[in-house]
Amino acid sequence: MSMRIHKYLAHAGVASRRHSEELIKSGKVMVNGELAKIGQVIDENTVNVTVSGKPVKLNTQYVYYLLNKPHAVVSTVSDPEGRSTVMDFLPEGLPRLYPVGRLDYNSEGLVLLTNDGNLAQKLTHPKYQIAKTYRVLVHGHPTVVTLDILRRGVHLSDGVTAPAQVAVIKVEGANTWLDITIHEGKNHQVRRMFEALHHTVLRLTRTRLGEWELGDLAAGQYKQITIKKKE
């Protein structure tokens, strides 16, 4: 079967399609001993693909793990600064997995790790508008006007956000807990939305990613899940 090289890498669990293109542009991907090209079509049955010198083969079985990422952990496979990553919390001997729906260093909560490149693409591409819910602690007490702006769209440096669902959970002294659901993936979006409205985010936990919920999964704990493929 023929497919484009970035799709092959995604199916092999190396990275999402978008990140696979970045690997190709950086010259880290070789096809039959030659540098891969963006959009290159290959035959998955006869091709020899390497990434940074390591051979890459298509996976015959996909695996899926949900992890409650703790605070001060990086949502990457490795970290050049030597910080703890999400991979440190999973068992050894797993196939090459890719964290989907990354959280920043100071955030916590639900992260999916898988070698299913198609699912990674669906969960991260803006056109699919996958819902993501966060439990947020902010300094101050957001007004009715502030909540209305969040629901209509906040002006950020990279554009206006899509309407969000927001609910106040409880007031805790000088701070407020809220739930917010968005369908985008702008960089540090939730933090920037509140900060644009003069509320500093003190804590941020993702509680839902698409159809999966954090539930009672404790910080640092994981569970393997099964996903039924649609015919």
Helices and strands as residue ranges (DSSP letters): E 2-4, H 5-11, H 17-25, E 29-31, E 34-35, E 41-43, E 49-51, E 54-56, E 64-69, G 86-89, E 98-100, E 108-114, H 117-124, G 126-128, E 132-139, H 144-152, E 155-156, E 159-160, E 165-172, E 175-182, H 189-196, E 201-209, E 212-213, E 222-225
